[in-house]
Amino acid sequence: MPAKREVSADKFVFGCHRFGFGPAPGGGAVDLQRHVIPLVKMASELGIRAYDSAVLYRATLQLGQALQVLQLDPNSIRFQTKCLRYLGLTVGSSVEHQPEALLQGIPRRYHGLTDKWDASPKGVEQQICRERIEYGGDILHGVALHDPPDMEKQVGLNWDTDIRPAVSYLKEAKAAKFLKRIGLGIKEPAFVERFLAEEPGTLDYAGITFCPSILGPLMQIIKASEQQPFEVTLMGINYGQAFTLTEDPISAPPFLYNYEVATAEERALMSRFYRICGSTPLLHLAAAVAGLLVVHFPKTVTQIVTSTMTPSRLVETLRLVREAEVPATVWSELKAAELIPREFPTS
């Protein structure tokens, strides 16, 4: 029997994303009593003491309410959030950027809102103060710049006006002990190296939306952390549907890949994984890769963020990260197809 991967509970972070976006099991809106409280209770019982949220997630208030109902001291958890993106009104030309698949379960109080950008010191202050108030603790374990590459695509990005003022304010907040760490929350790993060059000595952690197809760039980031020390957070091994599909992604109904509906190119990529994996579920591959990264690079890969709306799924995810098996032949084929780097440790 293969050795169990040693991944302690403190390596796991519960992602609050679905407290805001849902959908609830069976569809419909997320409910505090039926959905959020049982998950926070299960996370606590499993030894998870860290939570990841964002203003855009529309989720932190639900976390704070659950902590209160369960009589869990918010200062007993490590809470990290994000800034830059905020919730504004859908007026004029403003439209909701999130896909419908992520909106069907949001609580009614968040309807009619959309994500916008504010990198000014005052804007960042308001964003992180709101998060601290809603979760209920005294300090923030971390604040990450929320997806600057998306900002660049949607509205354009000027480093001197859109990044540097936010970073300067976060440095002040860190010096004042309002927060402990400054990070990134991104889908594109290459942005990490850009940030390191522009803001040397600033980065404490890089939260990267994770799937095995980004392992090449991710391995380069791990190497970069040896030169300019920072930690890596794997964001959500089962947030989207891409690695939970049980049919060939090339012909499957529309599904999410990195928070967006998969394009034809992304469907083709996932189909290659699916066909090589054969009888090995895609989620088992993602879980095994995440577990192996934590085991082999313990000083750099320090957090695995996972999110679900089902307590049993949370239990299963932790088990898979520790125990999921991928046959040696599958690893070999994935490397031969250059879907994962040849140097990636598979045992």
The 8 nearest C-alpha neighbors of each residue, nearest first, counted from 0:
[[1, 2, 3, 324, 322, 323, 4, 326],
 [2, 0, 3, 324, 322, 4, 346, 323],
 [3, 1, 4, 0, 322, 5, 346, 321],
 [2, 4, 322, 321, 5, 1, 6, 0],
 [5, 3, 321, 6, 2, 322, 290, 294],
 [4, 6, 7, 3, 321, 294, 290, 293],
 [7, 5, 4, 321, 10, 8, 290, 294],
 [6, 8, 9, 10, 5, 11, 46, 321],
 [7, 9, 10, 46, 11, 47, 6, 45],
 [8, 10, 11, 7, 47, 48, 46, 49],
 [11, 9, 302, 8, 7, 301, 303, 6],
 [12, 10, 303, 9, 8, 302, 304, 47],
 [11, 13, 304, 49, 50, 303, 14, 305],
 [12, 14, 50, 305, 304, 306, 51, 15],
 [13, 15, 306, 51, 305, 16, 304, 50],
 [14, 16, 52, 18, 17, 51, 58, 13],
 [17, 15, 56, 14, 18, 19, 52, 58],
 [16, 18, 21, 20, 19, 15, 307, 306],
 [19, 17, 58, 15, 16, 21, 20, 35],
 [20, 18, 58, 57, 17, 105, 56, 16],
 [19, 21, 105, 17, 101, 104, 102, 18],
 [22, 20, 104, 17, 23, 29, 19, 18],
 [21, 23, 104, 26, 103, 27, 20, 28],
 [22, 24, 29, 26, 21, 27, 28, 25],
 [25, 23, 26, 22, 308, 309, 27, 21],
 [24, 26, 23, 27, 22, 28, 104, 21],
 [27, 25, 23, 22, 24, 28, 104, 103],
 [26, 28, 104, 23, 22, 103, 29, 25],
 [27, 29, 104, 105, 23, 106, 22, 30],
 [28, 30, 23, 104, 21, 106, 105, 34],
 [29, 31, 34, 33, 32, 28, 35, 23],
 [32, 30, 35, 34, 33, 36, 61, 29],
 [31, 33, 36, 30, 34, 35, 37, 65],
 [34, 32, 30, 31, 35, 36, 37, 29],
 [33, 35, 30, 31, 37, 32, 36, 29],
 [34, 36, 31, 38, 37, 32, 39, 18],
 [35, 37, 65, 39, 38, 32, 34, 31],
 [38, 36, 40, 39, 35, 34, 41, 310],
 [39, 37, 41, 40, 35, 310, 36, 42],
 [38, 40, 42, 36, 41, 37, 43, 35],
 [39, 41, 37, 43, 38, 42, 36, 44],
 [42, 40, 44, 38, 43, 39, 37, 310],
 [43, 41, 39, 45, 47, 44, 40, 38],
 [42, 44, 40, 46, 41, 47, 45, 39],
 [45, 43, 41, 46, 42, 40, 47, 39],
 [44, 46, 42, 43, 47, 41, 8, 314],
 [45, 47, 43, 8, 44, 48, 42, 9],
 [48, 46, 42, 43, 8, 45, 49, 9],
 [47, 49, 76, 77, 46, 9, 43, 50],
 [48, 50, 77, 12, 76, 78, 47, 13],
 [51, 49, 13, 78, 12, 14, 79, 77],
 [50, 52, 14, 79, 80, 15, 78, 13],
 [51, 53, 80, 15, 14, 16, 59, 79],
 [54, 52, 80, 81, 56, 55, 82, 59],
 [53, 55, 56, 85, 57, 126, 130, 81],
 [54, 56, 53, 57, 85, 86, 114, 84],
 [55, 57, 58, 53, 16, 19, 54, 52],
 [58, 56, 19, 55, 54, 59, 109, 53],
 [57, 59, 19, 18, 56, 61, 60, 15],
 [60, 58, 62, 61, 134, 133, 63, 52],
 [59, 61, 133, 63, 62, 58, 134, 64],
 [62, 60, 64, 59, 63, 58, 65, 31],
 [61, 63, 59, 65, 60, 64, 134, 66],
 [64, 62, 134, 60, 66, 65, 61, 133],
 [63, 65, 67, 61, 62, 66, 60, 68],
 [66, 64, 36, 68, 62, 67, 63, 69],
 [67, 65, 71, 63, 69, 64, 68, 70],
 [66, 68, 70, 64, 65, 69, 71, 63],
 [69, 67, 65, 70, 66, 64, 36, 71],
 [70, 68, 66, 71, 67, 65, 40, 36],
 [71, 69, 67, 68, 66, 72, 65, 73],
 [70, 72, 66, 69, 73, 67, 75, 68],
 [71, 73, 74, 75, 70, 66, 76, 67],
 [74, 72, 136, 75, 76, 135, 71, 66],
 [73, 75, 136, 72, 76, 137, 77, 138],
 [76, 74, 73, 72, 77, 48, 71, 136],
 [77, 75, 48, 74, 49, 73, 78, 50],
 [78, 76, 49, 140, 48, 50, 79, 75],
 [77, 79, 50, 140, 139, 49, 76, 51],
 [80, 78, 141, 51, 140, 142, 139, 50],
 [79, 81, 52, 53, 142, 51, 141, 143],
 [80, 82, 143, 53, 142, 145, 144, 54],
 [81, 83, 144, 145, 84, 123, 126, 143],
 [84, 82, 118, 117, 116, 145, 144, 123],
 [85, 83, 116, 115, 82, 114, 145, 117],
 [86, 84, 115, 114, 55, 54, 116, 87],
 [85, 87, 114, 113, 112, 55, 115, 54],
 [88, 86, 113, 112, 114, 115, 85, 89],
 [87, 89, 112, 90, 113, 111, 86, 93],
 [90, 88, 93, 94, 112, 113, 111, 87],
 [91, 89, 93, 88, 92, 94, 87, 111],
 [90, 92, 93, 89, 94, 88, 87, 95],
 [91, 93, 90, 94, 89, 95, 88, 113],
 [94, 92, 89, 90, 91, 95, 88, 113],
 [95, 93, 89, 96, 92, 113, 90, 91],
 [94, 96, 113, 97, 114, 89, 93, 112],
 [97, 95, 94, 98, 114, 113, 93, 115],
 [96, 98, 95, 101, 99, 102, 259, 113],
 [99, 97, 100, 101, 96, 259, 102, 260],
 [98, 100, 102, 101, 103, 97, 95, 96],
 [99, 101, 98, 102, 103, 22, 255, 97],
 [102, 100, 20, 99, 98, 103, 97, 21],
 [103, 101, 99, 20, 104, 105, 100, 98],
 [102, 104, 22, 105, 101, 100, 99, 27],
 [103, 105, 28, 22, 21, 27, 20, 29],
 [104, 106, 20, 19, 102, 28, 103, 21],
 [107, 105, 108, 109, 28, 29, 104, 19],
 [106, 108, 109, 110, 105, 28, 104, 111],
 [107, 109, 106, 110, 105, 111, 57, 112],
 [110, 108, 107, 106, 112, 111, 105, 57],
 [109, 111, 107, 112, 108, 106, 105, 113],
 [110, 112, 89, 88, 109, 113, 95, 108],
 [113, 111, 88, 87, 89, 110, 86, 109],
 [112, 114, 95, 86, 87, 89, 88, 94],
 [115, 113, 86, 85, 84, 87, 55, 96],
 [114, 116, 85, 84, 86, 87, 113, 117],
 [117, 115, 84, 83, 85, 118, 114, 150],
 [116, 118, 83, 122, 119, 84, 115, 123],
 [117, 119, 83, 161, 165, 123, 122, 120],
 [120, 118, 122, 121, 117, 165, 164, 123],
 [119, 121, 123, 122, 168, 165, 124, 164],
 [122, 120, 124, 119, 123, 125, 118, 117],
 [121, 123, 119, 125, 124, 120, 117, 118],
 [122, 124, 126, 120, 125, 121, 82, 118],
 [125, 123, 121, 122, 126, 127, 128, 120],
 [126, 124, 128, 122, 123, 127, 129, 121],
 [127, 125, 123, 129, 124, 128, 82, 122],
 [126, 128, 130, 129, 124, 125, 131, 123],
 [129, 127, 131, 125, 130, 126, 124, 132],
 [128, 130, 132, 126, 127, 131, 125, 133],
 [129, 131, 127, 133, 128, 132, 134, 59],
 [132, 130, 128, 134, 129, 133, 135, 127],
 [131, 133, 135, 129, 130, 134, 128, 136],
 [132, 134, 60, 130, 135, 131, 63, 59],
 [135, 133, 63, 131, 132, 59, 136, 60],
 [134, 136, 132, 133, 73, 63, 131, 137],
 [137, 135, 73, 74, 138, 134, 131, 132],
 [136, 138, 74, 135, 131, 139, 177, 73],
 [139, 137, 177, 178, 136, 140, 131, 176],
 [138, 140, 178, 141, 78, 79, 177, 179],
 [141, 139, 179, 79, 78, 77, 178, 180],
 [140, 142, 79, 180, 139, 179, 181, 178],
 [141, 143, 81, 80, 181, 79, 182, 180],
 [144, 142, 182, 183, 81, 184, 181, 145],
 [143, 145, 183, 82, 81, 184, 83, 182],
 [144, 146, 184, 81, 82, 83, 143, 147],
 [145, 147, 185, 148, 149, 184, 144, 150],
 [146, 148, 150, 149, 145, 151, 144, 185],
 [149, 147, 151, 150, 146, 152, 187, 190],
 [150, 148, 152, 151, 147, 146, 153, 154],
 [151, 149, 147, 153, 148, 152, 154, 155],
 [150, 152, 155, 156, 148, 149, 153, 154],
 [153, 151, 149, 150, 155, 154, 148, 156],
 [154, 152, 150, 151, 149, 155, 148, 156],
 [153, 155, 150, 151, 152, 156, 149, 116],
 [156, 154, 151, 150, 152, 153, 157, 149],
 [157, 155, 151, 161, 150, 158, 154, 147],
 [156, 158, 161, 160, 159, 155, 162, 151],
 [157, 159, 162, 161, 160, 163, 156, 197],
 [158, 160, 163, 157, 161, 162, 164, 156],
 [159, 161, 157, 158, 162, 164, 163, 118],
 [162, 160, 118, 158, 157, 159, 156, 163],
 [163, 161, 158, 165, 164, 160, 166, 159],
 [162, 164, 166, 159, 165, 158, 167, 161],
 [165, 163, 167, 166, 162, 119, 120, 168],
 [166, 164, 168, 118, 162, 167, 163, 120],
 [165, 167, 163, 169, 168, 164, 170, 162],
 [168, 166, 164, 170, 165, 169, 163, 171],
 [167, 169, 171, 165, 170, 166, 120, 164],
 [170, 168, 172, 166, 171, 167, 173, 165],
 [171, 169, 173, 167, 168, 172, 174, 166],
 [170, 172, 174, 168, 169, 173, 175, 167],
 [173, 171, 169, 175, 177, 170, 174, 178],
 [172, 174, 178, 176, 170, 175, 171, 179],
 [173, 175, 171, 176, 172, 170, 177, 178],
 [174, 176, 172, 173, 177, 171, 178, 170],
 [177, 175, 173, 178, 174, 172, 179, 138],
 [178, 176, 138, 172, 175, 173, 139, 179],
 [179, 177, 139, 173, 176, 138, 140, 141],
 [178, 180, 140, 141, 173, 139, 176, 177],
 [179, 181, 141, 203, 178, 140, 142, 182],
 [182, 180, 142, 203, 143, 141, 202, 204],
 [181, 183, 143, 204, 205, 203, 202, 142],
 [182, 184, 143, 144, 205, 206, 185, 145],
 [183, 185, 206, 145, 143, 146, 144, 207],
 [186, 184, 146, 207, 187, 183, 208, 206],
 [185, 187, 208, 207, 188, 257, 146, 184],
 [186, 188, 189, 185, 190, 148, 207, 208],
 [189, 187, 190, 191, 216, 186, 217, 207],
 [190, 188, 191, 187, 192, 193, 216, 220],
 [189, 191, 193, 188, 192, 187, 194, 148],
 [192, 190, 194, 189, 193, 188, 195, 205],
 [193, 191, 195, 194, 190, 189, 196, 220],
 [192, 194, 190, 196, 191, 195, 197, 189],
 [195, 193, 197, 191, 196, 192, 198, 190],
 [196, 194, 192, 199, 198, 193, 197, 191],
 [195, 197, 193, 194, 199, 198, 192, 191],
 [196, 198, 194, 195, 199, 193, 158, 192],
 [197, 199, 195, 194, 196, 201, 200, 202],
 [200, 198, 195, 201, 196, 197, 202, 194],
 [199, 201, 202, 198, 227, 195, 228, 203],
 [202, 200, 199, 198, 203, 181, 195, 170],
 [201, 203, 182, 204, 181, 229, 200, 195],
 [204, 202, 229, 181, 182, 180, 230, 201],
 [205, 203, 230, 182, 229, 231, 202, 206],
 [204, 206, 183, 231, 182, 232, 207, 230],
 [207, 205, 232, 184, 183, 234, 231, 233],
 [208, 206, 185, 234, 233, 186, 209, 184],
 [209, 207, 234, 186, 233, 185, 235, 257],
 [208, 210, 233, 234, 207, 236, 235, 211],
 [209, 211, 212, 213, 285, 236, 208, 214],
 [210, 212, 214, 213, 285, 339, 209, 288],
 [211, 213, 210, 214, 338, 339, 215, 268],
 [214, 212, 211, 215, 216, 210, 217, 209],
 [213, 215, 217, 211, 212, 216, 339, 218],
 [216, 214, 217, 218, 213, 340, 339, 219],
 [217, 215, 219, 218, 214, 213, 188, 220],
 [218, 216, 214, 220, 219, 215, 213, 221],
 [217, 219, 221, 220, 215, 216, 214, 222],
 [220, 218, 222, 216, 217, 221, 223, 215],
 [221, 219, 223, 217, 222, 218, 224, 216],
 [220, 222, 218, 224, 219, 223, 217, 299],
 [221, 223, 219, 220, 224, 225, 218, 226],
 [224, 222, 220, 225, 221, 226, 219, 227],
 [225, 223, 228, 227, 221, 222, 226, 229],
 [224, 226, 223, 222, 228, 227, 221, 229],
 [227, 225, 224, 223, 228, 222, 229, 221],
 [226, 228, 224, 225, 223, 229, 200, 195],
 [229, 227, 224, 225, 226, 230, 203, 223],
 [230, 228, 203, 204, 224, 202, 227, 299],
 [229, 231, 204, 299, 300, 203, 205, 301],
 [232, 230, 300, 205, 204, 299, 206, 301],
 [231, 233, 206, 302, 205, 234, 303, 300],
 [234, 232, 303, 207, 209, 304, 206, 302],
 [233, 235, 208, 304, 207, 209, 206, 232],
 [234, 236, 305, 304, 238, 237, 306, 209],
 [235, 237, 305, 209, 238, 285, 234, 210],
 [238, 236, 235, 239, 305, 242, 306, 240],
 [239, 237, 235, 306, 236, 240, 305, 307],
 [240, 238, 255, 237, 241, 256, 258, 257],
 [239, 241, 243, 255, 242, 254, 244, 256],
 [240, 242, 256, 239, 243, 255, 244, 254],
 [243, 241, 282, 281, 240, 244, 237, 285],
 [242, 244, 240, 282, 241, 281, 245, 237],
 [245, 243, 246, 242, 241, 240, 248, 281],
 [244, 246, 243, 247, 280, 281, 248, 242],
 [247, 245, 244, 248, 251, 250, 273, 249],
 [246, 248, 249, 270, 250, 251, 273, 245],
 [249, 247, 251, 270, 250, 266, 269, 246],
 [248, 250, 266, 247, 270, 267, 251, 269],
 [251, 249, 248, 247, 252, 246, 266, 270],
 [250, 252, 248, 249, 247, 246, 253, 254],
 [251, 253, 254, 250, 248, 249, 246, 247],
 [254, 252, 251, 260, 261, 255, 248, 250],
 [253, 255, 260, 240, 261, 252, 241, 256],
 [256, 254, 260, 259, 239, 240, 261, 258],
 [255, 257, 261, 259, 241, 258, 239, 260],
 [256, 258, 259, 255, 239, 208, 186, 209],
 [259, 257, 256, 255, 239, 260, 238, 98],
 [260, 258, 255, 256, 257, 261, 98, 97],
 [259, 261, 255, 254, 256, 262, 253, 258],
 [262, 260, 256, 255, 265, 254, 259, 266],
 [261, 263, 265, 264, 266, 260, 256, 259],
 [262, 264, 266, 265, 267, 261, 249, 268],
 [265, 263, 267, 262, 266, 268, 261, 269],
 [266, 264, 268, 262, 267, 263, 261, 269],
 [267, 265, 263, 249, 269, 268, 248, 264],
 [266, 268, 270, 264, 265, 269, 249, 263],
 [269, 267, 265, 271, 270, 266, 264, 272],
 [270, 268, 272, 266, 271, 267, 248, 273],
 [269, 271, 273, 267, 248, 272, 268, 249],
 [270, 272, 268, 274, 269, 273, 275, 267],
 [273, 271, 269, 275, 270, 274, 276, 268],
 [272, 274, 270, 276, 271, 275, 269, 247],
 [275, 273, 271, 277, 276, 272, 270, 247],
 [274, 276, 272, 277, 273, 271, 329, 332],
 [277, 275, 279, 273, 274, 329, 272, 278],
 [278, 276, 274, 275, 279, 273, 280, 329],
 [277, 279, 276, 280, 274, 273, 275, 281],
 [278, 280, 276, 277, 281, 325, 283, 284],
 [281, 279, 283, 282, 278, 284, 276, 245],
 [280, 282, 242, 284, 283, 243, 285, 279],
 [281, 283, 242, 285, 284, 243, 280, 286],
 [284, 282, 286, 280, 281, 323, 285, 287],
 [283, 285, 281, 287, 282, 286, 288, 325],
 [286, 284, 282, 288, 283, 287, 211, 289],
 [287, 285, 320, 283, 289, 288, 284, 319],
 [288, 286, 290, 284, 320, 323, 289, 285],
 [287, 289, 291, 285, 290, 286, 284, 292],
 [290, 288, 286, 292, 287, 291, 285, 293],
 [289, 291, 320, 287, 293, 292, 288, 321],
 [290, 292, 294, 288, 293, 289, 295, 287],
 [291, 293, 289, 295, 290, 294, 296, 288],
 [292, 294, 297, 300, 290, 296, 291, 295],
 [295, 293, 291, 292, 297, 296, 290, 5],
 [294, 296, 292, 293, 291, 297, 344, 300],
 [295, 297, 293, 299, 298, 300, 292, 294],
 [298, 296, 293, 300, 299, 294, 295, 301],
 [299, 297, 296, 300, 301, 230, 293, 295],
 [298, 300, 230, 297, 296, 231, 301, 221],
 [301, 299, 231, 293, 297, 296, 230, 302],
 [300, 302, 299, 10, 297, 231, 232, 230],
 [303, 301, 232, 10, 11, 300, 233, 304],
 [302, 304, 233, 11, 12, 232, 10, 234],
 [305, 303, 12, 235, 234, 14, 13, 11],
 [306, 304, 235, 14, 13, 236, 237, 12],
 [307, 305, 14, 13, 238, 235, 15, 17],
 [306, 308, 309, 313, 312, 17, 305, 238],
 [307, 309, 23, 34, 24, 310, 17, 38],
 [308, 310, 312, 311, 307, 313, 38, 24],
 [311, 309, 313, 38, 312, 41, 314, 308],
 [312, 310, 314, 313, 309, 315, 316, 41],
 [313, 311, 315, 309, 310, 314, 316, 307],
 [312, 314, 310, 316, 311, 315, 307, 317],
 [315, 313, 311, 312, 317, 316, 318, 310],
 [314, 316, 312, 318, 313, 317, 319, 311],
 [317, 315, 319, 313, 318, 314, 312, 320],
 [318, 316, 320, 314, 319, 315, 321, 313],
 [319, 317, 315, 321, 316, 320, 322, 314],
 [318, 320, 323, 322, 316, 321, 317, 286],
 [321, 319, 286, 290, 317, 287, 318, 322],
 [320, 322, 4, 318, 319, 3, 290, 6],
 [321, 323, 319, 3, 320, 318, 324, 4],
 [324, 322, 319, 283, 287, 320, 321, 286],
 [325, 323, 322, 326, 287, 283, 284, 1],
 [324, 326, 284, 327, 329, 279, 323, 330],
 [327, 325, 329, 328, 324, 330, 279, 276],
 [326, 328, 330, 329, 331, 325, 345, 332],
 [327, 329, 331, 326, 330, 332, 325, 333],
 [330, 328, 332, 326, 331, 327, 276, 333],
 [329, 331, 327, 333, 328, 332, 334, 326],
 [332, 330, 328, 334, 329, 333, 335, 327],
 [331, 333, 335, 329, 334, 330, 336, 328],
 [334, 332, 336, 330, 338, 331, 335, 339],
 [335, 333, 337, 331, 339, 341, 336, 332],
 [334, 336, 332, 337, 333, 331, 338, 341],
 [335, 337, 333, 334, 338, 332, 339, 331],
 [338, 336, 334, 339, 335, 333, 340, 341],
 [339, 337, 333, 336, 334, 212, 340, 272],
 [338, 340, 334, 337, 214, 333, 212, 215],
 [341, 339, 342, 343, 215, 334, 337, 214],
 [340, 342, 334, 343, 339, 337, 335, 344],
 [341, 343, 340, 344, 339, 334, 218, 345],
 [342, 344, 340, 341, 345, 339, 218, 214],
 [345, 343, 346, 342, 291, 295, 292, 341],
 [346, 344, 343, 291, 330, 288, 327, 325],
 [345, 344, 291, 4, 327, 295, 2, 1]]
